[in-house]
Amino acid sequence: MNSPHPANAGISIIGAGPGGLTCARILQQRGIAVTVYDRDPGPDARDQGGTLDLHADNGQIALREAGLLDEFFALARPEGQEMRRMDPSGTITSHEVPASDELFKPEIDRGQLRNLLLDSLRPGTVRWGRSLDTISGPADGPRRLHFADGTCVETDLVIGADGAFSRVRRAVSPAVPQYTGVSFLEAWFSDVENRHPEIAELVGSGSTHAADGKRGLFAQRNSGNHIRVYIVQRVPADWISTHGLTAKDTDGIRAVLRNEYAHWSPLMRRMITENDGPYIDRPILALPVPHTWEHNATVTLLGDAAHLMPPLGVGVNLAMLDASELALALADAATVGDAIRTYEKTMLPRSTETAKALEHGAEHLLSADLRDSGDDDAQP
């Protein structure tokens, strides 16, 4: 089959995260029809995760192409760029305070960003409750998307924006994410100014990092008077079960953490063990480096589906830049196949270079000398 002109093609995006929605928005802005499929039953089905910083040299570029940069700045928190680094005693070792006009990487809650993108799309663009099962059909198209609910959709292009465990990836690559040896344990603190004032003061308006070489924490201020803390440890992926516990055994996990962080100051330990509600276990995964695939005129990937990396401030930013460049390539190309070649010619070398730089980045989170405060992606 000859590759169709993008304006005449059926284009399907799998995944309604920031990358998939950015791609859909820019395509619609340029008169190209697109449908987004997401496994969640609706936009409010689950928590979207913590705060993230959108950088001027990637994420903000994508929002500018989407015509949403002003709306982003209206929601963003420039003060969230503040970064404190501490030692386990709670002593501040460095403190970065943004200038009043600094807008290089302001913070925004993931849920706010997703709603901004969702609200910018034409009604009905996102089809909720459609969990992709398999992709069939010839490599030159058309492709058929088979969903878990038994429905099937024919399409000319499948864009995998479906994250770490992408079902679309299987159509072009056998690669699967591997555990890095470092794990996050997410903890929530709510109504912090009233219920946890000392922790609120410790974290400040932005983020706080502390580590001792083997274990650490990364705390970040969210909107709505919330703070999220990511407890970072070099442990086996099944460390909770090896202690005879489950993820829901909050008291048992707290007891383990009190022992592991016994030499940290009492105030620092409060960020680890006085959280509101249960912990969330988040082992850090990454795709092999480099991760590439043979060109396919009917399937491509963006974001974590293409280049899952440790959470060091690049994940969502790269996903949105990927999305922007793919959408613009489709808007300018004579055929879908040409657009995919143009997009992957830039995206694959860029993602390989970044992934090589961050290949052992999960270990960096345990260092007492963390240089980059970005943690845009701690929630997979």
VEXDRENPA-302095 format. One record per residue (C-alpha): residue in three letters; x, y, z. Coordinates in steps of 0.02 Angstrom, whole numbers, plus 50000, padded with zeros to 5 digits. Each point is the difference from the previous one (the first is absolute). Layout:
- residu_px_py_pz
- ALA_X_Y_Z
...
//
This chain:
- residu_px_py_pz
- MET_50000_50000_50000
- ASN_50062_50175_49959
- SER_50022_50110_50153
- PRO_49857_50129_50004
- HIS_50013_50187_50016
- PRO_49983_50043_50186
- ALA_49844_50104_49967
- ASN_49916_49847_49927
- ALA_50066_49873_50125
- GLY_49920_49920_50150
- ILE_50115_50047_50144
- SER_49984_49915_50169
- ILE_50093_50047_50158
- ILE_50007_49873_50141
- GLY_50015_50087_50168
- ALA_49924_50162_50065
- GLY_50151_50059_50097
- PRO_50090_50165_49969
- GLY_50089_49932_49846
- GLY_49849_49925_49915
- LEU_49890_50150_50037
- THR_50132_50124_49940
- CYS_50015_49906_49836
- ALA_49811_49999_49978
- ARG_49985_50185_50039
- ILE_50132_50054_49873
- LEU_49928_49885_49867
- GLN_49827_50074_50024
- GLN_50072_50176_49997
- ARG_50067_49959_49827
- GLY_49841_49924_49933
- ILE_50045_49816_50017
- ALA_49872_49882_50075
- VAL_50056_49886_50142
- THR_49925_49887_50132
- VAL_50076_49962_50170
- TYR_49964_49836_50090
- ASP_50032_49979_50186
- ARG_49973_49853_50116
- ASP_49934_50105_50145
- PRO_49809_50005_50011
- GLY_50006_50190_50010
- PRO_50113_50150_50028
- ASP_49980_49994_50189
- ALA_50021_49812_50021
- ARG_50166_50012_50092
- ASP_50121_50122_50076
- GLN_50117_50071_49867
- GLY_50151_50015_50113
- GLY_50103_50141_50070
- THR_50070_50161_49935
- LEU_50117_50017_49852
- ASP_50106_50136_49924
- LEU_49980_50047_49817
- HIS_50161_50063_49925
- ALA_50016_50146_49881
- ASP_50104_49896_49879
- ASN_49879_49855_49977
- GLY_49834_49990_50093
- GLN_49963_50185_49979
- ILE_50044_49991_49815
- ALA_49866_49868_49980
- LEU_49871_50105_50092
- ARG_50042_50148_49890
- GLU_49968_49895_49844
- ALA_49837_49945_50081
- GLY_49948_50181_50031
- LEU_49988_49969_50187
- LEU_50155_50085_50072
- ASP_49907_50148_50075
- GLU_49873_49884_50081
- PHE_50143_49898_50071
- PHE_50083_50151_50079
- ALA_49834_50049_50078
- LEU_49997_49832_50091
- ALA_50185_49973_50032
- ARG_50094_50036_50160
- PRO_50166_50088_49964
- GLU_50038_49996_50186
- GLY_50004_49810_49985
- GLN_50172_50016_49920
- GLU_50072_50026_50174
- MET_50117_49856_50047
- ARG_50073_49956_50169
- ARG_50133_49869_50026
- MET_50026_49932_50174
- ASP_50103_49871_50089
- PRO_49918_49864_50107
- SER_50006_50113_50152
- GLY_49888_50128_49914
- THR_50138_50128_49975
- ILE_49981_50095_49836
- THR_50155_49976_49892
- SER_49938_50103_49852
- HIS_49847_50105_49963
- GLU_49945_50059_49829
- VAL_49865_50135_49998
- PRO_49932_50051_49828
- ALA_49997_50182_49949
- SER_49830_50081_49997
- ASP_49997_49993_49809
- GLU_50079_49828_49980
- LEU_49895_49891_49884
- PHE_50124_49870_49938
- LYS_49915_49852_50087
- PRO_49848_50050_50104
- GLU_49902_49862_50086
- ILE_49824_49941_49961
- ASP_49901_49853_50069
- ARG_49985_49857_49876
- GLY_49812_50002_50019
- GLN_49991_50186_49959
- LEU_50106_49976_49844
- ARG_49895_49853_49943
- ASN_49839_50098_50024
- LEU_50071_50147_49904
- LEU_50038_49886_49854
- LEU_49836_49904_50010
- ASP_49897_50158_50002
- SER_50088_50061_49844
- LEU_49944_49851_49895
- ARG_49841_49986_49900
- PRO_49860_49908_50091
- GLY_50009_49812_49976
- THR_50184_49997_49952
- VAL_50043_49885_50146
- ARG_49913_49831_50007
- TRP_50006_49944_50181
- GLY_49995_49821_50061
- ARG_50092_49933_49847
- SER_50144_49892_50059
- LEU_50105_49943_49853
- ASP_50029_49813_49991
- THR_50089_49967_49835
- ILE_50039_50077_49831
- SER_49975_49899_49842
- GLY_50006_50032_49813
- PRO_50143_50015_49876
- ALA_50151_50108_50038
- ASP_49954_50117_49856
- GLY_49822_50018_50065
- PRO_49863_50018_50033
- ARG_50021_49946_50181
- ARG_49865_49931_50113
- LEU_49992_50045_50184
- HIS_49923_49865_50109
- PHE_49937_50061_50168
- ALA_49965_49903_50157
- ASP_49813_50037_49987
- GLY_49993_49901_49838
- THR_49991_50149_49882
- CYS_50115_50022_49850
- VAL_50051_50159_49908
- GLU_50088_50015_49832
- THR_50131_50137_49986
- ASP_50142_50058_49888
- LEU_50118_50056_50140
- VAL_50019_49942_50179
- ILE_50093_50118_50117
- GLY_50055_49915_50161
- ALA_49990_50128_50140
- ASP_49954_49865_50126
- GLY_50146_50010_50120
- ALA_50122_49879_50078
- PHE_49900_49842_49965
- SER_49947_50051_49826
- ARG_49896_49875_49902
- VAL_50040_50095_49840
- ARG_50188_49975_50026
- ARG_49978_49814_49968
- ALA_49959_50036_49818
- VAL_50174_50071_49967
- SER_50115_49942_50141
- PRO_50022_49852_50119
- ALA_50076_50112_50135
- VAL_49924_50001_50173
- PRO_50039_50111_50150
- GLN_50129_49936_50124
- TYR_50017_50040_50186
- THR_50142_50121_50035
- GLY_50033_49941_50177
- VAL_49928_50158_50076
- SER_49822_50017_50065
- PHE_49886_50144_50047
- LEU_49874_49990_50139
- GLU_49876_50142_49982
- ALA_49926_50082_50155
- TRP_49863_50133_50009
- PHE_49979_50146_50118
- SER_49838_50101_49993
- ASP_49949_50169_50072
- VAL_50183_50021_50042
- GLU_49996_50178_50066
- ASN_49878_49946_50136
- ARG_50036_49815_50027
- HIS_50187_49992_49960
- PRO_50069_50177_50022
- GLU_50178_49943_50039
- ILE_50006_49895_49842
- ALA_49926_50143_49900
- GLU_50137_50114_50064
- LEU_50133_49871_49962
- VAL_49945_49977_49819
- GLY_49962_50183_49964
- SER_49916_50055_49839
- GLY_50088_49877_49886
- SER_50098_49840_50029
- THR_50120_49927_50126
- HIS_50127_49862_49974
- ALA_50104_49905_50126
- ALA_50102_49840_49985
- ASP_50140_49905_50085
- GLY_50066_49895_49855
- LYS_49888_49849_50029
- ARG_49830_50076_50036
- GLY_49919_50169_49975
- LEU_49841_50099_49981
- PHE_49932_50127_49879
- ALA_49856_50110_50061
- GLN_49901_50115_49888
- ARG_49866_50129_50033
- ASN_49839_49972_49902
- SER_49854_50119_49980
- GLY_49853_49988_50118
- ASN_50110_50002_50156
- HIS_50070_49826_49964
- ILE_50176_49929_50008
- ARG_50060_49838_49923
- VAL_50155_49913_50063
- TYR_50093_49868_49900
- ILE_50102_49887_50114
- VAL_50145_49938_49895
- GLN_50090_49837_50039
- ARG_50119_49878_49917
- VAL_49902_49841_50034
- PRO_49938_49843_49910
- ALA_49841_50031_49901
- ASP_49905_49884_50120
- TRP_50070_50079_50159
- ILE_49829_50023_50079
- SER_49950_49818_49983
- THR_50171_49940_50059
- HIS_49960_50087_50164
- GLY_49839_49898_50008
- LEU_49894_50153_49960
- THR_49882_50063_49867
- ALA_49989_50176_49928
- LYS_49844_50029_50107
- ASP_50090_49960_50163
- THR_50039_50181_50041
- ASP_50052_49971_50181
- GLY_50114_49857_49952
- ILE_50085_50101_49863
- ARG_50022_50145_50121
- ALA_50088_49886_50121
- VAL_50122_49945_49864
- LEU_50031_50180_49949
- ARG_50030_50057_50179
- ASN_50137_49870_50010
- GLU_50076_50043_49830
- TYR_50000_50187_50036
- ALA_50043_49986_50185
- HIS_50154_50110_49983
- TRP_49902_50141_49917
- SER_49937_50143_50109
- PRO_49827_49985_50079
- LEU_49934_50143_49892
- MET_50061_49920_49839
- ARG_49926_49833_50052
- ARG_49830_50084_50018
- MET_49998_50023_49812
- ILE_50022_49812_49985
- THR_49883_49929_50132
- GLU_49864_50128_50041
- ASN_49911_49997_49833
- ASP_49812_50006_49980
- GLY_49940_49831_49940
- PRO_50089_49854_49916
- TYR_50161_50000_49902
- ILE_50010_49968_49813
- ASP_50140_49886_49941
- ARG_50082_50063_49840
- PRO_50153_49901_49944
- ILE_50101_50100_49872
- LEU_50004_49918_49829
- ALA_50090_50044_49840
- LEU_50009_49937_49821
- PRO_50164_49932_49930
- VAL_50120_50131_49933
- PRO_49997_50031_49856
- HIS_49821_49956_49957
- THR_49965_50013_49814
- TRP_49895_49906_49872
- GLU_49983_49980_49813
- HIS_49895_50131_49913
- ASN_49817_49953_49983
- ALA_49884_50113_49902
- THR_49848_49953_50106
- VAL_50066_49997_50180
- THR_50109_50116_50103
- LEU_50031_50041_50182
- LEU_50025_50152_50109
- GLY_50043_50036_50181
- ASP_50026_49857_50121
- ALA_49937_49875_49871
- ALA_50152_50046_49895
- HIS_50133_50043_50130
- LEU_49956_49964_50181
- MET_50138_50075_50110
- PRO_50029_50031_50186
- PRO_49899_50148_50069
- LEU_50127_50140_49990
- GLY_49898_50141_49928
- VAL_49985_49948_49818
- GLY_49855_49877_49981
- VAL_49848_50108_49970
- ASN_50103_50136_49918
- LEU_50070_49879_49870
- ALA_49829_49920_49975
- MET_49923_50168_49960
- LEU_50144_50049_49886
- ASP_49983_49832_49910
- ALA_49814_50031_49982
- SER_50025_50173_49930
- GLU_50130_49946_49873
- LEU_49897_49851_49944
- ALA_49844_50105_49977
- LEU_50094_50133_49903
- ALA_50081_49868_49891
- LEU_49828_49930_49959
- ALA_49935_50174_49961
- ASP_50142_50033_49876
- ALA_50030_49831_49917
- ALA_49931_49931_49837
- THR_49966_49829_50079
- VAL_49986_49925_50173
- GLY_50153_49893_49964
- ASP_50103_50153_49956
- ALA_49945_50086_50160
- ILE_50052_49852_50107
- ARG_50172_49996_49920
- THR_50023_50186_50030
- TYR_49944_49987_50181
- GLU_50103_49847_50045
- LYS_50155_50070_49914
- THR_50003_50134_50137
- MET_49916_49912_50146
- LEU_50100_49838_50004
- PRO_50175_50079_50006
- ARG_49941_50128_50127
- SER_49922_49871_50114
- THR_50152_49886_49985
- GLU_50118_50142_50049
- THR_49892_50047_50149
- ALA_49974_49819_50055
- LYS_50188_49968_49996
- ALA_50027_50153_50109
- LEU_49870_49938_50125
- GLU_50032_49813_49985
- HIS_50054_49987_50182
- GLY_49902_50152_50054
- ALA_49897_49907_50129
- GLU_50159_49981_50102
- HIS_50021_50189_49987
- LEU_49843_50021_50106
- LEU_50094_49920_50145
- SER_50145_50120_49989
- ALA_50019_50137_50128
- ASP_50057_50112_49857
- LEU_49844_50002_49889
- ARG_50029_50135_49870
- ASP_49833_50002_49910
- SER_49838_50029_50096
- GLY_49889_49940_49858
- ASP_49884_49857_50049
- ASP_49864_50021_49873
- ASP_49961_49819_49987
- ALA_50000_49911_50165
- GLN_49824_49936_49967
- PRO_50005_49875_49857
//
